[in-house]
Every structure is written in structure tokens, then in C-alpha cells.
Amino acid sequence: MSAETRKTLRDAWSQTKARLEQAGVEEAAADAELLLLHLLGKSKAELLRDWREPWPAGAGLDAAWEELLRRRGSGEPVQYVTGEQYFYGRRFEVGPQVLIPRPETELLAEAVLLEADRQWPAGSGAVPRVLDVGTGSGALSVTLAAERPTWRVTASDLSADALGMAKRNAAALLGAEERIRFVQGDLLEPFMAEAGGEPIDVLVSNPPYIASGEMPDLQREVRDFEPHLALDGGDDGLTPYRRMAEQLGRLPQLPQIVAWEVGAGQAEDVAALLREAADWERIRFVVDYAGINRHVIAVR
């Protein structure tokens, strides 16, 4: 029996971890596990159960494995390699046409659910109209529609490719793409009064917020693979917020809740833009797992 035949799944994980470390992958151990789970179609519990089982032979598995390792070793994010990312407990399809949903954005979804439930309590019969601007994979819009099935949710994006992926995620996770209305357009332009837009009660967005000059210094996985359209926020990273704040007054009505994700150190500036745009009962920040003011929530 050859050494290759005797290789166990644990051996494969260990060898992969070392190979990814040599390629400069920061989370080599976790990514090696994710790639194994993806290739073998196993759950984590099943992988641990089968840790000492031999590496499967044949069926082109070795070639497929080498291709996965090549892609991840080149810097391609593991989420793009596997084609999936979990968000709020649901599996979302992701690819290079959309930003990879981050754990901190789950806190934005939680904040919106909390604030909206205060304004439109369950059983009141009131149904908020929710707009997710720059939906990408649909992580926020699909999550809100799934958590609150009665809400009227609209998702927009400038990218037609991103909207296509968001529609597929809506169909897979909600059972019907039609549960969400999808609109292609730039920020709030399709929803302004002069464009025939309908009133919006809740405006949520995770827009691009990286300053243009900082783009070359981003981690290679982000800089070389994630869509710059979803990353580059202009000279100071605040261009999308500035534009949306200016557009708020041109909507059919001012939203009762505005909830935006922001970059590190941007929360105060974004809050100031909102204060200039309208009078709010309160504006608060949501702190992320790293202690950064990551979300700005304005309520009236």
C-alpha cells in the first residue's frame, strides 16, 4: 500500500494547512478545513468523525483538490473558491461579482430588526417598506425578508451581475425571488420623487467606504479579488454617504429609520451628514466585534 493511499483526512488537512501557510494565507488552518468540507461534501461533525479515514481515491478527486488549493494559494478568498458564505445562519451564494458578507454586517441586520420592531410592533398590522441599497449578494435584504416575512423589501444595486446573484439567493432562501423587489440603479436615484419612487420607511445600506488612496494597501484577498465597485468610496471614503444624505430630501418622504454600515473612524462624520440632512429623534452607533463604531442608526 502506497503512502498516498494511507493518507488520512487529517493528514490531508495538515498538509493543506502547511501549504497555505507557505502561500501566505493568514487563516490557513480554518481555510484548509473549509476546503475539505467543500470537496468532500461533509459537515464539520462528519469530518471530525472521519478524521482517521483514508483519503478517497479516484473519481478525479486529487485534481479537483489541487485546483482548490491553487486558487486559495493564489489569494482568492476561500468564500469564492467554495462559492458560499454563511450570514445570519443562512448559506448565501457568493462570487467575485459581489462583496463577501462580513460577520459585523449581521449586527446591522439585528439593529434594523430591533428599531423597526419598536416602530411597527408585531400584531399592529403596520408593514414597513424597507430598501436595501447596494444589496450585493442580498445578505441584508434576504435576511430582513426572511426574519420578517410581512415586510415589503426592495433591494437595489448598480451592478446587474450582483442583482442576478441576489435574486438567486432570494429564490433559494425565501422560496421565491418575488418576495423581494429588485431594482438596478445608483444609490437613491431610482427612488426619488421625481423618478416616481414610492415612500421608504427603512433605508439600510452597506455602501463602499474605503478611501481610494487606501485601496492598494488592502489585504490581497480583498484588493485583488473583491469588486472595487463595492469597496471604493471615493477620495475620503464618504462619497456614497454624502450623496445619499443629499438625496434623502428628494425622496417622497423621509425614512423613519436610516441604518448605514461605515468604515473605521467614519461614524461621527456620517452622523454629521445625517444631522445636516434632516432632524432625527436620535442617532446612535453600533459597535462591532473589534470595538469599532461600525453602524450609524438614525431614527425619527
Secondary structure, DSSP 8 states (H G I E B T S, - for coil): --HHHH-BHHHHHHHHHHHHHHTT-TTHHHHHHHHHHHHHT--HHHHHHTTTSB---STTHHHHHHHHHHHHHTT--HHHHHTEEEETTEEEE--TTS----HHHHHHHHHHHHHHHHHS-TTS----EEEEES-TTTHHHHHHHHHSTTSEEEEEES-HHHHHHHHHHHHHHHS-GGGEEEEE-STTGGGSGGGT----SEEEE----B-GGGGGGS-HHHHTTS-GGGTB--TTS-HHHHHHHHHGGGSSS--SEEEEE--TT-HHHHHHHHHHH---SEEEEEE-TTS-EEEEEEE-
